Amino acid sequence: MSLDLERPNTCATHQNRSYSSHKVPTTKNIATPQIQPPASGSDVQGLRLPVLKTQIGGKLHPLTTSVLPRNQKYFLDNWPFPTEESRAEFVISDIGLYTCYVFPMALNERIELTCRMNTILFLADDILDSYSTTEAGSSDFYKQFAGIILGDPNIKPSSKVEEILSANLQEIRMTGSLGNDFCNTVLDWFKICTNMKRRKLQATTNFQDYLEYRTVDSGALMEMAIMRWCINDTAGAAVLQEVLTVQQLQQVAANHLFLVNDLFSYPREKERMKEGELGAALVNAVAVIMNERDVSEEEAMRWLEGYICELEGEMEHMIQVYDGVGMEVVHKYSYHLMEMMAGNLMWSLICGRYHGRLHG
């Protein structure tokens, strides 16, 4: 897929299109976001915010208002935040809200554990960024976390973080094959996070190489695995292994997820780099496009906005033309992927993780 820098963003013209018989509902304001950011495209402290008009709507899980305070209390009571500043940043980050936006159809009995698990992974990713390549790549480090992720009885948690990770993953594994599939995907994500080649991959200036690397590094495939678990989609898990189109749809959705996050997290990442935070690195599609195409920051962001729009059109086309085996299952799975795409964008527009520092 290629786009011209001057190509206008045309997503708004497609807002009323339906993708399949499973039409994505529009947003329901079940919970009031903590952060109300400026309009897209405006400047905050000199930093441009993205301009994104999506074709697909989003909604919140019906138990959002009851799940969020319990999730926040769980981590404030149990997570070993290293500083009061990191604890305060967690409070405004709206990580729990992310889960409620991305998985609106999660089973009621699984949404709270899903929320906890996603919060753990967000926090764990920040911790992993603080390790040096040598520390994270050591065999002992990998063996310890791999054992906890897969439930090896010979590996015992040696820290509060490991205890929390172990307890929550054990709950998920106990539910059966989809839970085990999720844990295996977590391990795949952990492998690349601790890979000695990671820093070299992070420094790529080739956009296609970046997409391949970020598909795993961003945790997008991990999110799809927990999506299948939280809605108990055994049929979707089966068709994923058998139908190439589903794998391609999943790749398009993954690209959409992490590129949206790249656009909205870019100001935060620049700020962290400027402040010299430990582990801060500008691993972001905006920087990759600037380097690869030799364009300005504004032009790179505009190019990515158009590219994300094209991804939605590509997803729509793939669903409309598919007439192979398991069509109903494929359409249903595609619907849940689109829910993730829509929810992630809605969250990115208002979350404190991306906008909190800019506001105060």
C-alpha positions as CSV (number, residue, x, y, z in Angstrom):
1,M,0.0,0.0,0.0
2,S,1.4,3.4,-0.9
3,L,0.0,6.9,-0.3
4,D,1.1,10.3,-1.5
5,L,1.9,12.9,1.1
6,E,-0.5,15.3,-0.5
7,R,-3.4,12.8,-0.6
8,P,-6.3,14.1,1.5
9,N,-7.8,12.1,4.4
10,T,-11.1,10.8,3.0
11,C,-12.2,8.6,5.9
12,A,-15.1,11.0,6.7
13,T,-16.7,10.2,3.4
14,H,-17.1,6.6,4.3
15,Q,-18.6,7.0,7.8
16,N,-22.0,5.4,6.9
17,R,-20.6,2.3,5.1
18,S,-21.4,-1.0,6.7
19,Y,-18.7,-3.7,6.6
20,S,-20.9,-6.8,6.9
21,S,-24.1,-8.0,8.5
22,H,-22.3,-7.3,11.8
23,K,-22.4,-3.5,11.9
24,V,-20.3,-1.8,14.5
25,P,-22.5,0.2,16.9
26,T,-21.8,3.8,17.6
27,T,-20.3,5.0,20.9
28,K,-22.3,4.9,24.1
29,N,-21.1,7.3,26.8
30,I,-21.4,4.8,29.6
31,A,-18.4,6.4,31.5
32,T,-17.2,10.0,31.5
33,P,-13.5,10.1,30.5
34,Q,-11.2,11.8,33.0
35,I,-9.4,13.7,30.3
36,Q,-10.9,15.9,27.6
37,P,-8.1,16.7,25.2
38,P,-8.1,19.6,22.7
39,A,-9.6,18.9,19.3
40,S,-7.4,16.8,16.9
41,G,-5.0,18.9,14.9
42,S,-4.6,21.6,17.6
43,D,-1.4,22.3,19.4
44,V,-0.6,21.6,23.0
45,Q,2.7,23.0,24.2
46,G,3.8,23.2,20.6
47,L,3.0,19.5,19.9
48,R,0.5,18.7,17.1
49,L,-2.3,16.3,17.9
50,P,-3.3,13.8,15.2
51,V,-6.2,14.3,12.8
52,L,-8.1,11.1,12.5
53,K,-11.7,10.6,11.3
54,T,-12.6,7.0,11.4
55,Q,-15.2,5.0,9.4
56,I,-16.0,2.8,12.4
57,G,-17.7,3.6,15.7
58,G,-16.9,2.5,19.2
59,K,-18.6,1.6,22.4
60,L,-17.9,0.8,26.0
61,H,-18.4,-2.5,27.9
62,P,-21.7,-2.3,29.9
63,L,-19.9,-2.9,33.2
64,T,-17.3,-0.2,32.7
65,T,-18.5,2.0,35.6
66,S,-18.2,-0.8,38.1
67,V,-15.1,-2.5,36.7
68,L,-12.8,0.6,36.5
69,P,-12.8,1.6,40.2
70,R,-12.1,-2.0,41.3
71,N,-9.3,-2.3,38.8
72,Q,-7.7,0.9,39.9
73,K,-8.0,-0.1,43.6
74,Y,-6.4,-3.5,42.9
75,F,-3.3,-1.9,41.5
76,L,-3.0,0.9,44.0
77,D,-3.2,-1.7,46.8
78,N,-0.9,-4.3,45.2
79,W,1.4,-2.9,42.5
80,P,4.9,-1.9,43.7
81,F,5.1,1.5,42.0
82,P,8.7,2.7,42.3
83,T,7.9,6.4,43.0
84,E,4.9,8.5,44.0
85,E,5.2,10.1,40.5
86,S,4.7,6.8,38.8
87,R,1.8,6.0,41.0
88,A,0.2,9.3,40.2
89,E,0.8,8.8,36.5
90,F,-0.9,5.4,36.7
91,V,-4.0,7.0,38.2
92,I,-4.5,9.4,35.3
93,S,-3.5,7.0,32.6
94,D,-6.9,5.4,32.0
95,I,-5.4,2.0,31.3
96,G,-8.5,0.2,32.6
97,L,-10.6,2.3,30.3
98,Y,-8.7,1.0,27.3
99,T,-9.9,-2.6,28.0
100,C,-13.5,-1.5,28.3
101,Y,-13.3,0.3,25.0
102,V,-11.4,-2.4,23.1
103,F,-13.4,-5.4,24.4
104,P,-17.0,-4.1,24.7
105,M,-18.4,-7.6,24.0
106,A,-16.3,-9.4,26.7
107,L,-18.2,-11.8,28.8
108,N,-19.3,-10.1,32.0
109,E,-17.6,-12.8,34.1
110,R,-14.3,-12.2,32.3
111,I,-14.1,-8.4,31.7
112,E,-12.5,-7.6,35.2
113,L,-9.7,-10.2,34.8
114,T,-9.2,-9.0,31.2
115,C,-8.9,-5.4,32.6
116,R,-6.4,-6.5,35.2
117,M,-4.3,-8.5,32.7
118,N,-4.1,-5.6,30.2
119,T,-3.1,-3.3,33.0
120,I,-0.4,-5.6,34.1
121,L,1.0,-5.8,30.5
122,F,1.0,-2.0,30.1
123,L,2.9,-1.7,33.4
124,A,5.2,-4.6,32.6
125,D,6.1,-3.1,29.2
126,D,7.2,0.1,30.9
127,I,9.3,-1.9,33.3
128,L,11.0,-3.9,30.5
129,D,11.9,-0.7,28.8
130,S,14.0,0.2,31.9
131,Y,16.2,-2.9,31.6
132,S,19.4,-2.8,29.6
133,T,19.7,-5.1,26.6
134,T,22.2,-7.2,28.4
135,E,19.9,-7.6,31.5
136,A,16.8,-8.4,29.5
137,G,18.6,-10.8,27.2
138,S,20.1,-12.9,29.9
139,S,19.1,-16.6,30.0
140,D,18.2,-16.4,33.7
141,F,15.9,-13.4,33.2
142,Y,14.1,-15.1,30.3
143,K,13.8,-18.5,32.1
144,Q,12.3,-16.9,35.2
145,F,9.6,-15.0,33.3
146,A,8.9,-17.8,30.8
147,G,8.3,-20.1,33.7
148,I,5.8,-17.7,35.3
149,I,4.0,-17.1,32.1
150,L,3.6,-20.8,31.3
151,G,3.0,-21.9,34.9
152,D,6.1,-24.0,35.4
153,P,5.7,-25.3,39.0
154,N,9.5,-25.2,39.4
155,I,9.7,-21.5,39.0
156,K,8.6,-19.4,42.0
157,P,7.9,-15.7,41.9
158,S,10.7,-13.7,43.3
159,S,9.1,-10.2,43.4
160,K,5.7,-8.6,43.8
161,V,5.4,-8.0,40.1
162,E,6.0,-11.7,39.4
163,E,3.5,-12.7,42.1
164,I,0.8,-10.5,40.5
165,L,1.6,-11.7,37.0
166,S,1.7,-15.4,38.1
167,A,-1.7,-15.2,40.0
168,N,-3.6,-13.5,37.1
169,L,-2.1,-15.8,34.4
170,Q,-3.0,-18.8,36.5
171,E,-6.6,-17.7,36.6
172,I,-6.6,-17.4,32.8
173,R,-4.9,-20.8,32.2
174,M,-7.4,-22.5,34.4
175,T,-10.2,-21.7,31.9
176,G,-8.9,-24.0,29.1
177,S,-7.3,-23.9,25.7
178,L,-8.0,-20.2,24.9
179,G,-6.3,-19.2,28.2
180,N,-3.3,-21.3,27.3
181,D,-3.2,-19.8,23.8
182,F,-3.1,-16.4,25.4
183,C,-0.2,-17.3,27.7
184,N,1.8,-18.7,24.7
185,T,1.2,-15.4,22.9
186,V,2.4,-13.4,26.0
187,L,5.6,-15.5,25.9
188,D,6.1,-14.7,22.2
189,W,5.8,-11.0,23.0
190,F,8.2,-11.4,26.0
191,K,10.7,-13.1,23.7
192,I,11.0,-10.1,21.3
193,C,11.0,-7.7,24.3
194,T,14.1,-9.4,25.6
195,N,15.8,-10.2,22.3
196,M,19.3,-8.9,21.9
197,K,18.4,-7.7,18.4
198,R,15.6,-5.5,19.7
199,R,17.5,-2.3,19.9
200,K,18.8,-2.8,16.3
201,L,15.2,-3.4,15.1
202,Q,14.0,-0.4,16.9
203,A,16.4,1.8,15.0
204,T,15.0,0.8,11.6
205,T,14.3,3.5,9.0
206,N,12.3,1.2,6.7
207,F,8.5,1.4,7.2
208,Q,7.8,-2.2,6.1
209,D,10.4,-3.6,8.5
210,Y,9.0,-1.4,11.2
211,L,5.5,-2.8,10.6
212,E,6.8,-6.4,10.9
213,Y,8.7,-5.7,14.0
214,R,5.9,-3.7,15.8
215,T,3.3,-6.4,15.0
216,V,4.8,-8.5,17.8
217,D,6.6,-5.8,19.9
218,S,3.4,-3.7,20.3
219,G,1.5,-6.5,21.8
220,A,-1.3,-6.3,19.1
221,L,-1.3,-10.1,18.6
222,M,-1.4,-10.6,22.3
223,E,-4.5,-8.3,22.5
224,M,-6.2,-10.4,19.8
225,A,-5.5,-13.5,21.8
226,I,-7.0,-12.1,25.0
227,M,-9.9,-10.9,22.9
228,R,-10.6,-14.5,21.8
229,W,-10.4,-15.5,25.4
230,C,-12.6,-12.8,26.9
231,I,-15.4,-13.4,24.4
232,N,-14.7,-17.2,24.5
233,D,-14.4,-17.3,20.7
234,T,-13.2,-20.9,20.1
235,A,-14.6,-20.8,16.5
236,G,-12.6,-17.7,15.7
237,A,-9.4,-19.3,17.2
238,A,-10.0,-22.3,14.9
239,V,-10.6,-20.4,11.7
240,L,-7.5,-18.3,12.4
241,Q,-5.4,-21.4,12.0
242,E,-7.2,-22.5,8.8
243,V,-8.1,-19.4,6.8
244,L,-5.4,-17.2,5.3
245,T,-7.8,-14.2,4.9
246,V,-8.4,-14.2,8.7
247,Q,-4.6,-13.9,9.3
248,Q,-4.5,-11.1,6.8
249,L,-7.4,-9.3,8.4
250,Q,-5.6,-9.7,11.8
251,Q,-2.5,-8.1,10.3
252,V,-4.4,-5.1,9.0
253,A,-6.1,-4.7,12.4
254,A,-2.7,-5.0,14.1
255,N,-1.2,-2.3,11.9
256,H,-4.2,0.0,12.7
257,L,-3.9,-0.6,16.4
258,F,-0.2,0.2,16.8
259,L,-0.1,3.0,14.3
260,V,-3.0,4.8,16.0
261,N,-1.1,4.5,19.3
262,D,2.1,5.7,17.6
263,L,0.4,8.9,16.4
264,F,-1.1,9.7,19.8
265,S,1.9,8.6,21.9
266,Y,4.4,10.6,19.8
267,P,4.2,13.8,21.8
268,R,4.6,11.7,25.0
269,E,7.6,9.8,23.7
270,K,9.3,13.0,22.5
271,E,8.8,14.5,26.0
272,R,10.3,11.4,27.6
273,M,13.3,11.6,25.3
274,K,13.7,15.3,26.1
275,E,13.6,14.7,29.8
276,G,16.1,11.9,29.5
277,E,13.9,9.2,31.2
278,L,15.6,5.8,31.8
279,G,14.7,3.4,29.0
280,A,13.1,6.2,26.8
281,A,13.5,5.5,23.1
282,L,11.7,7.1,20.2
283,V,10.4,3.8,18.6
284,N,7.6,5.4,16.6
285,A,6.2,5.3,13.1
286,V,6.3,9.1,12.8
287,A,10.1,9.1,13.2
288,V,10.5,6.1,10.8
289,I,8.5,8.0,8.1
290,M,10.4,11.2,8.7
291,N,13.7,9.3,8.2
292,E,12.6,7.1,5.3
293,R,10.9,9.8,3.3
294,D,13.0,12.8,4.4
295,V,9.9,14.8,5.4
296,S,9.0,17.0,8.3
297,E,7.2,15.9,11.4
298,E,3.9,17.4,10.2
299,E,4.2,15.7,6.8
300,A,5.0,12.3,8.4
301,M,2.0,12.6,10.7
302,R,-0.3,13.5,7.8
303,W,1.0,10.6,5.8
304,L,0.3,8.2,8.6
305,E,-3.2,9.6,9.1
306,G,-4.0,8.8,5.5
307,Y,-2.4,5.4,5.8
308,I,-4.6,4.5,8.8
309,C,-7.6,5.6,6.8
310,E,-6.6,3.3,4.0
311,L,-6.2,0.4,6.4
312,E,-9.9,0.7,7.3
313,G,-10.8,0.7,3.6
314,E,-8.7,-2.4,3.1
315,M,-10.4,-4.2,6.0
316,E,-13.8,-3.3,4.5
317,H,-12.9,-4.6,1.1
318,M,-11.4,-7.9,2.4
319,I,-14.6,-8.6,4.3
320,Q,-16.9,-7.7,1.5
321,V,-15.2,-10.0,-1.1
322,Y,-14.6,-13.0,1.2
323,D,-16.8,-15.9,0.2
324,G,-14.8,-18.8,1.4
325,V,-15.2,-21.4,4.1
326,G,-16.7,-20.4,7.5
327,M,-18.0,-17.1,6.1
328,E,-20.2,-16.4,9.1
329,V,-17.4,-17.1,11.6
330,V,-14.9,-15.0,9.6
331,H,-17.4,-12.1,9.5
332,K,-18.0,-12.3,13.2
333,Y,-14.3,-12.4,14.0
334,S,-13.8,-9.5,11.7
335,Y,-16.4,-7.6,13.6
336,H,-14.6,-8.1,16.8
337,L,-11.3,-6.9,15.2
338,M,-13.1,-3.7,14.1
339,E,-14.4,-3.3,17.6
340,M,-10.8,-3.3,18.8
341,M,-9.7,-0.8,16.1
342,A,-12.6,1.5,17.0
343,G,-12.1,1.2,20.7
344,N,-8.4,1.8,20.6
345,L,-9.0,5.0,18.6
346,M,-11.7,6.2,21.0
347,W,-9.4,5.5,24.0
348,S,-6.4,7.2,22.3
349,L,-8.5,10.3,21.8
350,I,-9.2,10.9,25.5
351,C,-6.8,8.8,27.6
352,G,-4.6,10.3,30.3
353,R,-1.7,8.1,29.2
354,Y,-1.3,10.2,26.1
355,H,-2.8,13.5,27.1
356,G,-2.3,13.7,30.9
357,R,1.2,15.2,30.9
358,L,0.1,17.7,28.3
359,H,-2.7,18.9,30.5
360,G,-0.9,19.3,33.8
